[in-house]
Amino acid sequence: MGKQEFVNNYIERLTTKDNDIKDYLERAETEDQKQELKKRLKFSLENAYDAYGKEYFESKGIGSYLSTALRWGGAAADVTGTYTFWSLGPAGVHITAPAAAGFKGAALAGKSLADLIDSQHYLRHAKTKGLADKVKDSTKIITEGALERAASYTPFTFGVAEAADLFRGKSKYDAKVTNRTLQYAKDNFLNQGKGPRKVNLTKFEDPAYKEDNLSIAG
């Protein structure tokens, strides 16, 4: 995903779905001011993409295509395994189960390898505070998908878990980077709008130097 595609995909979403940004835009007194604010939001999105999304999204290469192929191949093996398991009806599962398990095992291996490829790309190219945060994110993502992966291995969900596991796929890593980038853009945009604040200088006065407390030798 390139910068312009990212900006075009999310600027409308932020201006219509994010309550904080919607409220901020509504404070504009004229339509010209609102359009100027939207330009500033676009600029914040572009900067956020450069800071947090560019390296991750634009460094995807053959590994991304390979992981996608593995996921679709795994999904096909999952469906084949489920179909094989039930092909002779409930009474024949004792016959079909071994073959079904073979297909399901191949699916599990392929999708797990795809996860490994995508997680390694995330660890190398995602922008976080440090490696520890990347490892924490990656571990959390894999853990969250463990239930879907386990459910897709069984033939009793009739394709529902298999589809969920497929479509979550690498998007679980992309979503983590996207959300971090959008949060950075949002914070930057809203903080710019705060501008300089007036500070009461009395907060910085030393009581010892107040006029009433001064004692001047004559």
N, C-alpha and C positions, 0 to 999 in steps of 0.2 A: 504494500500500500504506500503510494507516494504522498508527498505533503499536500498537494492540491486535492487529491481524492479524500484524504483524511479530513481536511478543513471543510470541504463541501459536504461530506457525510455527517459531520457533527455540529456545524455551526447552527443549522436549523434546529437540531435536536436540543441544543443548549438554550436557544432563545424561546423555544416553545414548551420544553419539558422541565427545565431546571427552574424551580420556584425562585431561588435567590436571584438568578440572572433576569428572569421575567420581571420580578418586582423592581429591580434596578433600572431596567429599560423603561418601565412604566413611569418612572420619575422624570423622564425627559419632557421638557415643556413644549417642544415642537417636534415635528416629524424629522426635520433636518438634524436636530440633536440626537434623536433616536438612531438615525442612519450613521451618524458619526460614532456613536457608541458601538454599533454593530461592526463598524470598520475596526475599532479598537479591539473588539472581541476576536475578530478574524486575525488580527496581528498577534494577539496573545496565543491563539491556537497554533499559528505558524511557529512562534518561538517555542511553545511547549513541545511541538512535534520535533523540532530540531534538538531540543534538550533531552527528551525522553523516548521518542518513538522512532526517529530516523534510523539509528544504527540497528535496532531490532528488526524493523519492518523491511528495510532496504538491503539487509545483509542476507536475506533468505535466498537460497540457491537450490542446488540439486537436492540437498537434504530435505527441504520443504516438500519438493515433489515426491521424494521417496517415502516420506512419512505419510503423505496423502494417499499414495498408492497402497501402502501397507494397511492403512485404515480401511480403505474401500475393499481391499482383498480380504481383510479380516471380517468385515461386515458380510461379504458374500459367503465366506466359510461359515459364519454364524448362522445365516439363513439356511444354508445347505444342511448344517448340522441339525437345526430345529426341524426342517422338513424330513430329513432322514429318520429322526427319532420317532416322528408320528406317522411315517409313511405306511406302516402296516396296522395303524390304529393302536388304541391303548393295549390291546391284547398282545401286540407284537413288539412291544418296546424292549422286551428281554432279548430279542433278536437284533433289533436296530440300534440299541444303546451303544455297543462298542464302536460302530462306524460313526455314529453321531458324536461320540466323545472325541474321536480322531479329528473331525472337522472343527469341533469347538476348541480343541487344544491348539490346532493350527491358527485359528482366529485369535485366541488369547496371546499366542506367541507373536503374531504379526502386529497386533495393536500395542502390545507392551513394548516392542521394538520401536514403534512409531513414537510412543511416549518418551522413550529414552532419547531419540533424536531431537524431539521438540524441546525436551527439558534441557538438554545440553546447549541447544541454541539459545534458550532463555538465560541460562547461567553465563554464557559468554557475552551476550549482547544486550540484555535488558539493563536499563539504568536504575540502580537502587542506591541506597546509602552505602552498601558494601556487600561482600560476598555472603556474609551470614544472612542478610536479608533475602538474597536471591535463593539460597538453599532453603530458607524457611518458607518462602513463597512456593518454590517448586514442590517441597514436601507436602505443603497444605493442598496444593492443586491435585497432586496424585492421590492424597488421602480422600479428598472430596469425591474423586471419581471412582474410588475403589468399590463402592456399593453398586454403581452402574456396571462396572466391569464384571463383578461377581454375578450380578443378575443376568447379564448378557450371555454368560457361560451356560446358564441353565436353559433347557428347552421349554420352560413353562411360562414364559412371558409373551410367546407368540409374536416376536419381532419388536415389541415395544422397547424393551431394555436395549436390544441391539441397535435400534435407531437412535436412542438417547445417547448411547456410548459413541456412536459414529459422529453425530452432529455436534456433540460437545467437543470431541476430538482435540485438535490443536487450538480451537477457539478459546479453550480455557487459559492458554498461555497468552494468546493475543488479547483477550479481555483484560488480563491483569495489566498489561502494558498500556492498553487503551485507557483504562480507568485512571491509571496514574497520570497519564498525559493530560487527560481532560481535567483532572483535579488541579493540576499545576496551572493550566490555562485559566480555569475559573478563579483560582485564588489570585493569580496575577492580575486578571481583569478587574476583580472587585477591589483589590488593594489599591490599584491605580486610581480608582474612583473616589477613594477616601480623601486623597489630597492632604495638604498640610493642615495640621490642627492647631488651634490657638491654645496656648498653655498659659495658665495663670502663673505669673512670675513669683507671686507670693509663696508658692510652694517651695521655692529655692532660697527663700530668705533665711538667713541665720538670725535667730532671735537676739543674739548678743549685739547685733549691729542695727537693730531697729532704733529709730530716733528716740523713742521714749526711754530706751535702756542705755543711751550713750551718756557717758560722764566725761566732760571735757575739762581738763585742768586749766584754771585761769592764771 
